[in-house]
């Protein structure tokens, strides 16, 4: 079912085309319904998201609106694979998707999972695995991948104080708690973080709790930048539910679910119906807009997701209620809206949901590589939500860069990386004149198909390599200068220079769960990476103790810059703690590469 709406706002905004591409309906045999979180675009051009029906699902959607269910949670006994999703997935550098479940897993209070584009799920970590859930419980936000290659996120509850955590987890499933909220008297450092993190251009992480904006280093040092409700009647906002974004001006932008300047039509809460705000890295906050500023809250109320900065330099987001169908006698009414807001705070309602075309979006928007915005509603349509597109007509040239950041991970000092590619698309209606494409830092342009001009709808590619000249985190920027209104545009570049380590075996340690004597555990997977620019040869794999290789994709050689995997099982021969080692010998200068193994016989 495809519904298309063409409309023009009263504020001289360009024409928009809104299209319902898919109606979610679990009554027609689909497992997907009531989507939450933002969708992401895969390297195949399709979109990936999650639904909350049937304990939670992950789905794939083509740009034309064909849905495929990839995984249905609680498919394992006692829901050890996790259940109930509150946030979407993200695409990592290895081509897989990563996410969290709010509940389920062996600890009952959520998981971190990895999923291949084909739908094969691996549980990386089970929360509440430690006594009293000191490792956190109930993650409700999406993960991010930082420049060090690790995953970072938050739990809404648990931790040593019970009020949530910030954590880091490796791709092999090793979790480190970086910070426990409510560590300060009266919880002045915040509590209950239900939103995710972003890594800013300074390398630090930024996020929000139920009442604060914070900065945290990769080592776990937290600084509270701002406390909401610092102004009378919370006119500065309260209760953010969406992650921050860092805009091209270096400041952070976000939304609060409630608070702001009150309105007679904003009933049920004396503290307002939500805000859009800007905050500098130093913590200076500016409220850009308070919702329900229009009669009968036609501009929407209660935004439940963050913003995205479009290729035109403006910000786009959604409100979960308000707009068409709002009744001020009942706060949680109305179908919600899509809005555009400038950095100066001028808001335009781009689309008001009618119910037929969707209702109550609980996720933000994604601007895809073709310049079109995509998103979902949690209800409406055929009652279980919709998947939609929004094409913003732009008068003049406009450029969309995808991705907006490249992370090269670890690279040996002095050796060039494999090339990563940025795609530039002219999403406007006039020719884009490209004045220059420049790069700085330890990064270089490897290939460039962009000429001096780019016609509307045409794409070009710039490939970039990373050759670290120093150790540690290194950053740079790929900069496009052109005649688009938001020129110059930048792609953030990052990578880490490391010492010569020709081959690595990760993770370096693995701990197996308690296992009955004589029985065999599920395998744990280790990755052998050849970081050399030459082929790794003479590969031989061995184990000691009660551990054995059950499968491997490694042969006797491994091409330059490639990876292979080794699966190892644990079969205890007696009770108590059992130890062993996985060892890989090869032609690398640091041979053998080893991993320590431990398990407990029961």
N, C-alpha and C positions, 0 to 999 in steps of 0.2 A: 504494500500500500504506500503510495507516494502522494503527499499533499504539498503543494507549493503556494507560497504567499509572496506577493511583491508589494512593497510598501515604501512610502517616503515619509520621514518625520517632518514635524513642523519647524524644526530648527535647521533647515537647509542641509540636513545630513544627506549623504549619497543614497541612492536606491539600494535596498537590500532584497535578497531573495532567500526566503526561509522554506526549507523542504523537509518534510517528514520522510525519512528513508526507510524506516522499519518500525512496526508496532510490536512490542514485546507482548506475548500472550501465552501463558503456561497452559491454557486450556486447549491449545491446538497442537500439543505434543512437544513444545519447546521446554527446555529446562531453565531458560533464562527469563527473569522477570525482575521488575523493580530495581533497575541499575542505580548504583551509587558511584561516587568518585568520578574523576575525569578519565576520558579515554586517552590512549597513547597510540602513536602511529608506529608500526613496525617497519623494519627495513624492506619488507615486501610491499609496502604501500597500504596494507590493510590496517584496521584499527582494532585495538584490544581493550577490553574492559571487563567489569565484574557486575554480576547481579546478586541480589540477596535472597531470591526465592530458592526453595529446596536446599537450605543450609548454605547456599552460596555457590556461584558458578563463575567460571572464566570463559569468555566468549571472544570470537573473532568476527569482525564485520567488514565486508568489502565496502569500498566507497559507493557502490551502487545499492547497498542495503541487503546483502545476503549474509545471514547469520549462521555461524557454526559454533556449537557448544564444544569447548575444548576440555573442560574438566568440571565435574560436579563434586563438591566437597561432601564430607561424611560418607565417602565411598568405602572407607575402611572400617572394620569393627570398632565400635566405641568412638568413632570420629577421630581416630588418631592422626588423620591427615588434616584435621582442622575443620572448623565450621564458623559460619557467620562472618561476613566481610563488611568492613566499614570504609574501605579505601581501595582504589584501583591498583593496577600493576604498573611497573616501569620497565623500560627496555635497557638492559645493561650492555656493556661493551662486548660481552661474549655472545651476544645475540639471543640470550634467554631473557625471560621475564621474571621479575621478582616481586613478591608481595607479602602481605600479612593476613592472618585470620584473627578475628577478635577472640574466638573461643576455640575449644577443641585442642587436639594434640594430646600427647601423653601426659602433659601437665594440666590439661583441661582449660588453660587460660590463654590460648592463642599460640600461633606458630609463625615462623618465617619460612617461606617456601620459594622454590625455584621451579619454573615451568618452561619447557621447550616450546617453540612455536607450534609444534604438533600436538601439545597437550600432555606431555609426560611430566608428572609432578614429583619433586623431591622435597621432603621436609628437611630444612636445614637446622632449625632450632625449635625446641618446645619450651615456651615460657612456663614459669613456675616450676622449673626443674630443680631449683635450689630451695632449701628450707625457708618457709615463710614467704616464698615468692620474692626473695631479694633480687632476683634477676629481672623482675618486672612481670606485669600481667596485662592482658587486654590491649594489644596495640590497635589503635584506631586510625592510623595515618599511613600514607604511602611511604615507601623507602626511597632513598636516593643513593646513588653511587658517587663517592667522592673521588678526588684526584688521586688518592692513594689506592684506588681500586676496591676499597671496602664499602660495605653497605652501612648506612646510618639511619636511625629512626628513633621513635619515641614509643613508650608504653603509657597508657593513660593512668594506670594504677600499678600497685606493687612497688618493688624497690625496698630499700632498707627502712624507708619511712612510710611506705604504703601509698604515696601520692604521685607515683609515676617516675619514669626514668628517661634518660637519653642513652642510647646504646650504639655500639659498633659490632657488626658481625661480618666475618670473612665469608668468602664464597664457599669455603669448606664447612661453615657452620659454627665456628668458634666465636662466642659472644663475650663482649666486654662491656660492663656497665660503666659509662663515663660520668654520669651524674644522677644523684637521687634528689628529686624535688622535695620541698618542704624541709630542707636541711638548715634553714635559718629560722629564727624565732618568728612565730605567727605566719610562717610560710611566705615571707616577703619575697622569696626567690621564685614563687609560683607553685602551682600544683595542677594536676589533671591535664597534662598536655594531650590534646586530641588532634593536633595538627602535625604535619611533617616538618622537616628541616629543609633549608637550602644551603648550599655552599657558595659563599659570596666571592667576589673577585679578590678579597684579601686572604682567602684560604680558610677563614673561620666559618662556623655554621651559625645560622640565625633561625629562630623559631618563636613560637608563642605557646603560653600556657593558657589556662582559663582566664587569667587576669594580667599577664605580663608579656612583654617582648624581651627576648634574651639573645645574647651572643655566647657561644661556647667554642672553645678551641678543641682540636682533635685530641688533646691531652686531658680534657675534662674540666678546664677552668671556665666557670660560668660567670657572666656579667649580666645583671638585669638592666636593660636599657630604658624600659618604661613600664609603669604600672597603670593599667586602665582604671577608669573610675577615679582618676586623680582630680577631676573637675566636678563641681556640684551637679548632682542628678546624672552623673555619668555621661555628660554631653560629649566626652572624648571617646565614648564607645566602651563596650564590654563584651566578653565572651567570643573571641575570634574562633572560627571553625574551619578556616581555610589557611593553607600555607602562604607565607610571604613570597613575593617575587622581587628580584633586584632589577630595576629598570635601567635603561641606557644612561640615565643621569646619575647613576650610582646609588640612589636612594632606594628604600624598600617600600613596597605598596601592599596593602592588604585590606581585609574587611573585618568588621565585627558583626556578630549575629544580632546583638541588641545594643542598647545605648544610643547616644546621639541626641540631637535636639528633639524634644518631644513634639507631638502633634496631636490635636484633638481627635484625629482619625486613627491614631496609633493607640489602640486600646489594649488592655490586658497587661501591659508593662509600663510602669511609670518612667522607665529609663530609656525610652525610645525604641525604634525599630531597626537599628543597625546603622553602620557607617562604612564609608570608604576612607582610608587614612594613608598618609605618607609619613615615613619616619627615616631620619638620616642614620648613618652608621654610628653616630655619636648619641642618638637617642632623642633627638628633637622631633616631636610628633605634631603633625598638622591634620586636622579633620577636614577632608576635602568635601564630604557630602554626608548628610543625614537623610536616611530613607523615610518615606511617607511625608515628603515635603510637598507633594501634590495632593489635590483633593481626592479623598477616598483611596489614598495610597496607590494611585495609578502608577507610580514609579517603582512599586514593589516594597516588600518588607522582608526582614530576616535573611540576609544573604548567608548561605551555608557553605560557600566554597570561596577559594581565592580568585585572583585576577590573572589575566594573561595580557601581555603587551603585544598589540598587533603590529604588523609591518608599517602601519601608518603612524606609529608612535602613541596612539591612544590605548586605553586599557578597556578590557571587555570582561564582563562577569555576569552572574545570574543572581536573582533573588528567589528564595524557595516559596514565598507566598506573596500576596498582594497582587496588584494588577487586576485583570478581569476576574470578576467573581468575589472580590474582597468585600467583606461585611465587617464594619468596624465594631459591631457588637460581639464578634467572635474573632480573636486574634489570628488563629491559624486558618485563615480562609484566603481565597484567591489562588490562582493557578501559577503565579510566579512570572518573572520577566527575564529578558536578556537586556543588558544595558551597555552603553559605551560611555566612558568618562575620560575627560582630558586630564592632564597633569595639573591643570589649574582648578579642577573641580566642576567643570560643566558637564552635566549628565544628560544623556539622551536615551530614552527607552527605545531600544531597537525592535523588540518583539515582546508582545504580551501573550502568554499562552492562553488558549481558549478551553482547554480540557480535551477537546477532540484531537488537537495536535500535540498533546502532552500537558503535564501539570507537575509542579513542585520539583524543579531540578535540584538535586543534591550534589551536583558536581559542577566544576567549572568548564570552560571551553578550551579547545585545542585548535590552534591555527596550523593546519596541515601544510605539507610542502607545496600544495597547489594554491595556497593563500586562502582557502576556504576554512571557516570555523566549523568544528564538529562538537556535538555534545549529546547528553541524554537527559531525559526527565525520569523521575522515579515513579510517576503515576500518569494517569491520563491515557489518551489513545484508546486502546482496548483494555484499559484498566491497569496494565502492568508496565506502563512507561513507553517512551519512544526514543529512537535514535534519529538525530536531525543534523542538517547542515545549514549553514548561514553564510551566504556569499555577500560580502560588502562591496558594492560598487565604488570604485575609487576614481575620481576625476583627475587624471594625470598619472604619472608613473608612480609605481610603488614596488618595493623589493621585499621579498620574504626569503630569509636565510634559514636553511635547515641542514643540520641541527644548529642551535645557537651556541653550542659549546662542544669542544673536542677534548677528550681526556685520553692521553696516550699511555697512561699507566707507567710502570717501571721500564726504564730503558737504560742500557749500559752506557756509561759515560763515553762519549766519542764515537758511538755507533749510531747510524741513522735508523729510525723506526720504519715500519711499513707506513705507507701513505694512507691518510684518512681524508674523506671527501666532504666538502660543503657544497650544497646545491643552492643556487640563487635563481629565484623565479620572479619575473616581472608580473606582479599580480594587479597592476594598474591598467589604465585604458590608453596610455600614451607611451611613446618610446622612452626607455630608461637610458640616459647617457651616463656611462661609467667613466669617471675621470681617472680613478686609480684604484688598485687593489694592492695594499701593502701589508707587511707582516713584520713582527719584531720578536725579540727574545731568541731563544735557541730553536726557532721554528723557521721553516723555509717552504716556499711555494714549489711544489714538485711538478704540478701540471695545471694548466689554466685554459679552459675553453671559452671563457668570457671575453668578448671583444670590446670595442668602444661603445657599442649600443646593444640593447636587448629589447626586442619587440614585445608587445603585450602578450602574455601567455607563454612566452619562450623561457626555457631554463638553460643554465650553463653551470659548469662545475669547476671548483678549485680544489686541488688535492694538496695536502700539507704533510710534511714530515717533521720529525722531532729528533734533533741530535744534541743531547745534553752535553754541555761543556763543564758542568759542575754537578756536585751531588746535592740531593734534596729536591724539594718541590720547586719547579720552575714554571713561570707563566708568561703568556704573551697574548697578542691580539691580532687576528686577521681583520683588516679594516677595509670596507668598501666606501668609497666616496663617489657620489653620484648626484643626480638632480631630483631624487625623491625627497619628500618633505622632511623625513627623519634622518637625512644624511648627516654625518657618517653612521654606518651601521657596523657593529663589531661582532665577531665570534670569539668567545673566550677560549684560550688555548692553555692547557696544563699538562704537565708530565713530571715524572720524578726521575732524576738522574741517580743511578745506583752503581756501586762498584762492580767490577767485572765478576760476574756470576754466570758462567757459560750455560749452566743448566740448573733448574730448581725443581724441587719436589714439594708440593703443597697439598694439604697442610703439613706442618712439621711434626705435629702431634695429633693423636686421635685416641679418644677414650670410648670404649664400647660399654653398652649397658650390661647389667647383670644378666648372665646367661647360664642356663642349666648345663651341668657337666654332661659332655657327650653330644650336645646339640650345637647347631651352627647358627650364628647370628646373621642378620641382614648385612650385606657388604657396605663398607665405607669406601668412598671413592677418593683417590689421590691423583693429582695432575702433574705430569712430567712436562716441563716446558724447556724447549731449546731456544735460548736467548742469543745464540751465536748467529753469525751470518754464514756459517758453514754447517753442513750436515753433521748431526750427532750419530756416531756409529758405535758398534760393539756393545749394544744395550743388553744387559742381563739383569733380571729381576729376581730377588730372593727375599724370604722372610725367615724369622726365627720365632721360637716359642709356639704358642697355640694359635698362630695366625697363618693364613694361607691366601694365596692369590686365587680368586675365583673367576676373574675375567680381566682382560686387558686389551686395549686398542693399540698398545705399543708393539712395534716390531723390533727388529735388531738395529734399525736406524730410524732417525727422525729428522725431517727436513728443517732447514733454517727457519727460525721464528715460528715453529709449529708446536702443537701440544698433543699429548695422548694421555689416556687415563688408565689407572690400575685400580681394580676393585679387590678389597681384602676382607675376608671373613674371620670371625673369632669362634673357635671350637675349644672351650676349656676342657682340660684333661683332669682337673681337680679343682676343689673349691678354693676361694681366696683370690687375692690379687695376682694376676698373671701379666707378665710383660713380654714384649718382643720388639722386633724392629723390621721395618720394610726398607730394603736397600736396593738401590739401582746403581750399577756400575756401568761406565760408558767411557767415551773418548774425551769427555770434558775435563778441563783442568781441575775442577772441584769434585771429581769422582772419588768415592761414591756419594750420591745424594741419599739421605736417610730420613725416615720418619719414625718417631717413637710411638709404640703401641701399648695400650694398657686395657685391661678388662678384668672382670670379676666373675669367677666361677661360682655357681650357686648349687 
